[in-house]
Structure formats: structure tokens, C-alpha cells
Amino acid sequence: MIRINHGIALDEREITLRFVRASGPGGQNVNKVATAVELRFDAAHSPSLPGAVRARLRDLAGRRMNAQGVIVIDAERFRSQERNRADAVERLVALIRKAAVPPRPRHKTRPTAGSRERRLESKRRRARIKRTRTGAAFD
């Protein structure tokens, strides 16, 4: 089990890992060893995720989630397959943790007296400027 937070844990069987050849550094191994990791997680059908988390995850994942609701994470930052695997899982956990935090509700606030006065003063100043352009008399 992969612990996300106190209420959410993912079963390792829900994650599919595929190893492919990475571009970039790797010396002689780069053309021989499949060190890059492609992690797939079916968020749309995961029994581990509550509905609200799933909805927020859809918004947060962006391009990483395809039309079927599968999150695809490519990790090829490191030269070793093991470190790339850990990096991919870490990035998935971080994404789900971020989605698990509900957004704080916005409380309506009223503008302060000072901000209202500043707004009105700038409107008066602007009106004065425009009046001078027309050649009209001042008040």
C-alpha cells in the first residue's frame, strides 16, 4: 500500500509501470537499458479515491490525464531505473496529496472605507482630466 494521507492509500496493483529507453544522459547504457519509467494510474476508476479528490485531481493533472481518466507520468530524470521508478511514484503521490486538500471557501468581504474613498477620488481625478480636454468650465 502507498500511503497518501491518513484517509487515502493506493494499492500498488492500481499502478502500472512500463520501462522504456530514456533520452539524455546515460553513457553507453542509454541505447541498451530501459531506464525511463512510464507510470499509469487509472484515477477515474480507482476505488481508493473519494469522488471529491478525483474531481480535483482531474483539474490538477491537466495534460497528464488522458480522456479515459488515466494519469500518465514519465520519469527519466535519473540514470537508474530504480530512482526513476521512485521519482514517478513520488510525483503521483504529491499530485494526489495536493488534490486531497479541499480548497478553502471564499468569504465575501466588503471594501474598506479607505479603498472606497481612493477609488472615488481616482474617478474624480480622471473626470477632471477629461473635462479639461473638452474645454468645459471647472466646478
Residue pairs with C-beta under 8 A, 6 or more apart in sequence:
1 9
1 10
1 11
1 12
2 9
2 10
2 11
2 12
2 15
2 89
2 93
3 9
4 10
4 93
4 96
4 97
4 100
5 97
5 100
7 50
7 100
8 48
8 49
8 50
8 53
8 96
8 100
9 48
10 41
10 46
10 48
10 96
11 48
14 41
14 42
14 46
14 48
15 39
15 40
15 41
15 89
15 92
16 39
16 40
16 41
17 37
17 38
17 39
17 40
17 85
17 88
18 37
18 38
18 40
19 34
19 35
19 36
19 37
19 38
19 81
20 34
20 36
20 37
20 38
21 30
21 31
21 33
21 34
21 35
21 36
22 30
22 34
22 35
22 36
22 76
22 84
23 30
23 36
23 76
24 30
24 76
25 79
26 33
26 35
26 79
27 79
29 35
29 79
33 81
34 81
35 76
35 78
35 79
35 80
35 81
35 84
36 74
36 75
36 76
36 84
37 74
37 75
37 76
37 81
37 84
37 85
37 87
37 88
38 72
38 73
38 74
38 75
38 88
39 71
39 72
39 73
39 74
39 75
39 88
39 89
39 92
40 70
40 71
40 72
41 70
41 71
41 73
41 92
42 68
42 69
42 70
42 71
43 49
43 54
43 57
43 58
43 61
43 65
43 69
43 70
43 71
44 54
44 68
44 69
44 70
45 69
46 54
49 57
49 96
52 102
53 96
53 99
53 100
54 99
56 99
56 100
56 102
56 103
57 65
57 71
57 95
57 96
57 99
58 65
58 69
60 95
60 98
60 99
61 71
61 95
64 71
64 72
64 73
64 95
65 71
65 72
66 72
71 92
71 95
73 88
73 91
73 92
74 88
75 84
75 85
75 87
75 88
75 91
76 84
77 83
77 84
77 87
78 84
78 87
111 119
128 138
131 138
